[in-house]
Amino acid sequence: MKKTLLEKTADKLVNAFINNKIIAPIPSKFTKKLSEAQKLRKLCEKKVSDPIIGFKAAGTAIPVMKKLKEKKPFYASIFKKNFIKSGQKVKINKFTLGIELEVCYLVKKSFFSSRSLINMKNITKYISHVAPCIEVVGYRQRKKGITSFGDLCSDFGANVKFLIGKKQKYKKINIGNLKTNITNKKIRQSVDGNTNTVYISPLNSLKFVLNELRKDKVALSKDFYVFTGSTVGVVPILGKGLYTGRVASLGFATAIIQ
């Protein structure tokens, strides 16, 4: 049977994802509307055999949502190949969009066996650990900039690498108002942020992802990570070297950009 354009596009993106290649921009019909981008993302993820270790929330900045006329963020799967320890090296290219500093949660697999809607009262019983995290974001296509959520969503959520700092057992803190900063001292680049820029709060972003997973009937057999969105926006990478991201009360994560 002849492959559809959707299937052909998914094959090209998956090949680029697996082999770390850059391809020509995909057809705009898969990027203009988030609903079409979601179809492509889900098909791509089914074609990847690498284990899924978690999920990312994306488009969590409310001003960006309003600008791009979206009502809510979206999520994408995170594969083991893109998950590395803090302090490791990340090679970038001219289609890398930037670097982000996030709060991530380790969620208990018992979430998948529960049926109740996740709310701010019951969500904490599913959280095992919390940690700071750096995400390097970029395309696998020869394209720059963001014109829609579909641009990001269709390309595996535009995730290149996740570097997680030291995890600590979860405890209730005011996660919605923590100061953050990401710095490259060598080139004197420093950007401040706050966790309150992340879809009200990282915990609210986590709630969104968990309820979307339930709606989509997604299930894993292990504890999993949820990366909740950038506290500093997408910070342009102005130079190579060591980037250090700090989240007050949680600690830090680092990435060596090459």
C-alpha positions, -999 to +999 in steps of 0.1 A: +000+000+000+013+035-009+024+055+021+005+087+030+023+121+033+019+118+070+037+084+071+064+096+047+070+127+068+071+107+100+097+083+085+119+113+076+117+128+110+123+096+128+153+089+107+167+123+115+159+117+152+176+084+154+207+093+133+211+129+145+206+143+111+191+176+098+165+174+071+146+199+049+116+215+065+085+193+067+053+204+049+036+233+067+003+214+069+018+195+098+030+227+117+003+253+112-023+236+134-014+220+167-040+192+161-021+182+129+013+184+146+000+162+174-009+135+149+026+136+134+043+136+168+023+106+180+031+086+149+068+095+151+069+084+187+054+050+179+081+044+153+110+049+178+121+018+197+142+037+223+125+035+257+104+065+269+116+078+302+092+106+306+073+136+291+078+173+286+053+201+289+059+227+262+044+261+254+039+268+291+045+306+290+011+322+291+022+353+271+035+330+243+002+311+244-017+343+239+006+355+211+002+323+192-035+320+200-033+287+219-054+279+249-031+254+266+004+238+263+011+205+248+033+175+258+058+152+240+075+120+250+111+120+261+133+091+250+163+076+269+188+087+242+180+124+249+183+121+287+218+126+302+235+135+334+242+171+345+276+183+334+278+163+302+286+177+267+259+187+242+268+194+206+246+220+189+241+233+154+227+265+138+192+251+141+194+249+179+169+273+193+184+278+228+187+265+263+161+263+291+160+258+328+132+237+342+118+220+373+113+182+367+095+157+388+099+119+391+064+105+392+055+071+406+043+044+382+012+040+405-002+070+387-010+048+357-031+024+378-052+052+393-084+065+377-092+097+395-087+131+378-055+147+390-059+179+409-038+201+432-049+182+463-041+147+452-012+152+428+016+152+455+010+116+464+023+106+430+055+126+432+087+108+443+115+133+437+121+168+422+151+183+405+164+212+384+170+204+348+185+220+317+168+214+283+186+221+250+159+228+224+161+227+186+149+214+153+159+184+132+150+205+102+166+234+084+144+260+100+147+288+125+123+306+148+089+297+161+057+307+143+033+282+160+032+255+186+030+231+157+066+240+148+078+226+181+053+198+186+057+182+152+095+179+157+095+156+188+087+187+209+120+202+197+139+185+225+176+179+219+189+169+253+178+170+289+204+172+317+191+166+352+207+179+384+206+161+417+172+148+427+158+153+462+128+137+478+097+157+472+085+180+499+059+207+498+075+241+491+062+272+473+073+259+439+053+286+422+076+314+433+113+304+432+140+325+417+160+309+388+191+318+368+211+304+339+246+316+333+277+311+311+304+330+330+329+326+302+309+349+279+292+369+307+258+357+297+232+356+326+194+354+325+172+355+355+138+339+358+111+326+381+091+294+384+059+315+383+063+319+345+056+281+340+019+278+334+012+294+368+036+270+385+056+238+377+031+218+398+002+231+377+022+222+346+027+187+360-010+184+366-017+193+330+007+167+316-007+139+339-043+146+329-033+147+292-016+113+296-047+099+312-069+113+284-046+098+258-045+064+277-007+065+279+009+040+303+045+031+313+057+002+335+082+023+355+085+056+374+089+085+349+100+121+346+079+151+337+097+182+326+074+212+333+087+240+310+112+268+311+115+292+339+137+316+319+122+313+284+142+300+255+177+315+262+198+320+230+231+302+232+255+330+226+287+310+231+301+276+238+312+263+272+296+257+306+261+268+313+249+265+349+212+267+358+201+273+394+166+269+409+164+283+444+158+256+471+163+228+445+199+232+433+215+233+399+221+215+367+249+221+341+256+215+304+288+219+284+277+233+250+300+224+221 
